[in-house]
Amino acid sequence: MQMPDTDISVVGGGIVGICCALSLQQAGFKVCLIDREGIGEGCSRGNAGHFATEQVLPLATPGLLWKIPGMLMDPLGPVAIRWPYLPQITPWLLRFMLNTRSKPFNIGAQALEALNTASLPAWKRLLNGTGEENQIKIDGSLLTFEQDATFQQYRHTTLEKLGHHNVKSEILSGDQARDLEPGLSSTIRHAVMFPDTGHTANPYRLAKSLGELFQRQGGRIIQKEISNLKAVQNGINLTLNGQQVQTPRLVIATGAWSKPLVHQLTGISVPLDTERGYHLMLPNSATSLSIPVTSAERRFIMTPMNEGLRLAGTVEFGGLKLPANMRRATMLASHAHALLPGLEDSAGTTWMGFRPSLPDSLPVIDQVGTSNQIILAFGHQHLGLTQAAVTGELVRQLALKEKPSLDLTPFRLNRF
Ligand SMILES: Cc1cc2nc3c(=O)[nH]c(=O)nc-3n(C[C@H](O)[C@H](O)[C@H](O)COP(=O)(O)OP(=O)(O)OC[C@H]3O[C@@H](n4cnc5c(N)ncnc54)[C@H](O)[C@@H]3O)c2cc1C
């Protein structure tokens, strides 16, 4: 049976899939958006809400190789491993380590620079005239330092590299940082302001309202699970909760769950895994900050949101099945109290999400299949919110057979 009234189906109703669906709809396609959980219930639900355009350096930085084993030893450290998952994650970690070499690192940085530079303009175009424009504030964000040594090292390595990749920044003293954010502790000695970054006060609401907008404009949302994908001459055959259907074209935007779907369609085993991340949402603390603040030493971010202050971050290698270790979320409270001494004591709610990560820190944005009937848009790691709208535009250009506005070579599936 053909999917009724559909030119293209998008599977995955996270922020990436929604932006793809909206962008395709704006180009005149009849689009059906499919998600087993509903809109915005995956990783896009609880992220830090930071449009982190300054993060143009791949995570596998030169010199990191020798630090990784030590970092993984502390179960409550910023990067942790669930030891039963070690055999499954080892090939990913080996590929990640190979990416710390300067050649792949430089290619990755150039690709991320291109994607991140285009990110906020794409968000503006997507939201323009929708009534949702105010959901994104471009007020900048602060990176803070409590130790002179960390700051000096950051300044002479990372910040210099960011400058080469056209990231705007301004170095501030601790006092200048406190002028901007009076709640910050006197222990903060230095800060870097990234003015061309932004945040949303509720990433879940952003996803939901874009889903509603898509529906108001005639888009169809189906809450079902997709399985048994097979590319055929005129499209893709698939099973939707047990029912066989055919769609002419399909966008795979299933985040951390994309690997088996891509394998069924292409035979390629993409090295996608998940960097699990956590948040602790502190209610009644919304006014304690006005822009996102990250701690360089403690490696987490605090973002002011509508319902309070969101503390988020950390990386845990533990796959898609092991239960969450919410101590990784609750431990963030003590770090926040150290940076914001006036923070009210409140219990907070915890959350864990599955970042979809490839070892080179780049997403897959590509078109495959004998008649190019499959479009891939997954693997946005720590930057899915930031890069969702530009990914949607690139997917639309692929669907329209237009020349993509960015060179897609670094994002192709065949790099693996
Ligand atoms: C703690 C934390 C903080 C973060 N902070 C930021 C930040 O500040 N800025 C930023 O840019 N990024 C941030 N990220 C990363 C960002 O959240 C992700 O990159 C992004 O949400 C990925 O979006 P997605 O649409 O690809 O995946 P998801 O949001 O996970 O959506 C995938 C969807 O696919 C559906 N699905 C999967 N398989 C199937 C199937 N077979 N059939 C039907 N449906 C299926 C799932 O139900 C899910 O809804 C953060 C992540 C974490 C964990």
The ligand as an SDF file (V2000), in Angstrom:
LIG
                    3D

 53 58  0  0  0  0  0  0  0  0999 V2000
   22.6160   16.5470   28.0640 C   0  0  0  0  0  0  0  0  0  0  0  0
   22.5790   17.0170   26.6200 C   0  0  0  0  0  0  0  0  0  0  0  0
   22.7460   18.3620   26.3280 C   0  0  0  0  0  0  0  0  0  0  0  0
   22.7480   18.7890   25.0020 C   0  0  0  0  0  0  0  0  0  0  0  0
   22.8640   20.1290   24.7480 N   0  0  0  0  0  0  0  0  0  0  0  0
   22.8350   20.5690   23.4640 C   0  0  0  0  0  0  0  0  0  0  0  0
   22.8950   21.9630   23.1970 C   0  0  0  0  0  0  0  0  0  0  0  0
   22.9180   22.7840   24.1040 O   0  0  0  0  0  0  0  0  0  0  0  0
   22.9270   22.3660   21.9050 N   0  0  0  0  0  0  0  0  0  0  0  0
   22.8660   21.4770   20.8600 C   0  0  0  0  0  0  0  0  0  0  0  0
   22.9110   21.9060   19.7070 O   0  0  0  0  0  0  0  0  0  0  0  0
   22.7460   20.1410   21.0910 N   0  0  0  0  0  0  0  0  0  0  0  0
   22.7360   19.6690   22.3620 C   0  0  0  0  0  0  0  0  0  0  0  0
   22.6410   18.3400   22.6260 N   0  0  0  0  0  0  0  0  0  0  0  0
   22.5740   17.4030   21.4860 C   0  0  0  0  0  0  0  0  0  0  0  0
   21.1870   17.3930   20.8630 C   0  0  0  0  0  0  0  0  0  0  0  0
   20.1960   17.2660   21.8650 O   0  0  0  0  0  0  0  0  0  0  0  0
   21.0850   16.2330   19.8690 C   0  0  0  0  0  0  0  0  0  0  0  0
   22.1400   16.3100   18.9320 O   0  0  0  0  0  0  0  0  0  0  0  0
   19.7630   16.2990   19.1090 C   0  0  0  0  0  0  0  0  0  0  0  0
   18.6800   16.3060   19.9970 O   0  0  0  0  0  0  0  0  0  0  0  0
   19.6210   15.1310   18.1390 C   0  0  0  0  0  0  0  0  0  0  0  0
   18.3880   15.3090   17.4880 O   0  0  0  0  0  0  0  0  0  0  0  0
   17.7990   14.2040   16.5410 P   0  0  0  0  0  0  0  0  0  0  0  0
   16.5390   14.7500   15.9930 O   0  0  0  0  0  0  0  0  0  0  0  0
   18.8550   13.7400   15.6140 O   0  0  0  0  0  0  0  0  0  0  0  0
   17.5280   12.9530   17.5250 O   0  0  0  0  0  0  0  0  0  0  0  0
   16.3730   12.7100   18.5830 P   0  0  0  0  0  0  0  0  0  0  0  0
   15.8890   13.9550   19.2070 O   0  0  0  0  0  0  0  0  0  0  0  0
   16.8730   11.6490   19.5120 O   0  0  0  0  0  0  0  0  0  0  0  0
   15.1880   12.1490   17.7080 O   0  0  0  0  0  0  0  0  0  0  0  0
   15.2250   10.8780   17.1020 C   0  0  0  0  0  0  0  0  0  0  0  0
   13.8000   10.3640   17.0690 C   0  0  0  0  0  0  0  0  0  0  0  0
   13.7340    9.1790   16.2670 O   0  0  0  0  0  0  0  0  0  0  0  0
   12.7050    8.3660   16.7910 C   0  0  0  0  0  0  0  0  0  0  0  0
   12.9220    7.0040   16.3120 N   0  0  0  0  0  0  0  0  0  0  0  0
   14.0500    6.2730   16.4270 C   0  0  0  0  0  0  0  0  0  0  0  0
   13.8890    5.0770   15.8160 N   0  0  0  0  0  0  0  0  0  0  0  0
   12.6480    5.0620   15.2980 C   0  0  0  0  0  0  0  0  0  0  0  0
   11.9050    4.0980   14.5530 C   0  0  0  0  0  0  0  0  0  0  0  0
   12.4340    2.9060   14.2050 N   0  0  0  0  0  0  0  0  0  0  0  0
   10.6330    4.3960   14.1730 N   0  0  0  0  0  0  0  0  0  0  0  0
   10.0760    5.5980   14.5090 C   0  0  0  0  0  0  0  0  0  0  0  0
   10.7360    6.5410   15.2230 N   0  0  0  0  0  0  0  0  0  0  0  0
   12.0180    6.2860   15.6100 C   0  0  0  0  0  0  0  0  0  0  0  0
   12.8600    8.5280   18.2950 C   0  0  0  0  0  0  0  0  0  0  0  0
   11.6460    8.2270   18.9590 O   0  0  0  0  0  0  0  0  0  0  0  0
   13.2510    9.9990   18.4400 C   0  0  0  0  0  0  0  0  0  0  0  0
   12.1560   10.8300   18.7290 O   0  0  0  0  0  0  0  0  0  0  0  0
   22.6060   17.8630   23.9410 C   0  0  0  0  0  0  0  0  0  0  0  0
   22.4070   16.5100   24.2300 C   0  0  0  0  0  0  0  0  0  0  0  0
   22.3870   16.0850   25.5630 C   0  0  0  0  0  0  0  0  0  0  0  0
   22.1510   14.6320   25.8550 C   0  0  0  0  0  0  0  0  0  0  0  0
  1  2  1  0
  2  3  1  0
  2 52  2  0
  3  4  2  0
  4  5  1  0
  4 50  1  0
  5  6  2  0
  6  7  1  0
  6 13  1  0
  7  8  2  0
  7  9  1  0
  9 10  1  0
 10 11  2  0
 10 12  1  0
 12 13  2  0
 13 14  1  0
 14 15  1  0
 14 50  1  0
 15 16  1  0
 16 17  1  0
 16 18  1  0
 18 19  1  0
 18 20  1  0
 20 21  1  0
 20 22  1  0
 22 23  1  0
 23 24  1  0
 24 25  2  0
 24 26  1  0
 24 27  1  0
 27 28  1  0
 28 29  2  0
 28 30  1  0
 28 31  1  0
 31 32  1  0
 32 33  1  0
 33 34  1  0
 33 48  1  0
 34 35  1  0
 35 36  1  0
 35 46  1  0
 36 37  1  0
 36 45  1  0
 37 38  2  0
 38 39  1  0
 39 40  1  0
 39 45  2  0
 40 41  1  0
 40 42  2  0
 42 43  1  0
 43 44  2  0
 44 45  1  0
 46 47  1  0
 46 48  1  0
 48 49  1  0
 50 51  2  0
 51 52  1  0
 52 53  1  0
M  END
$$$$
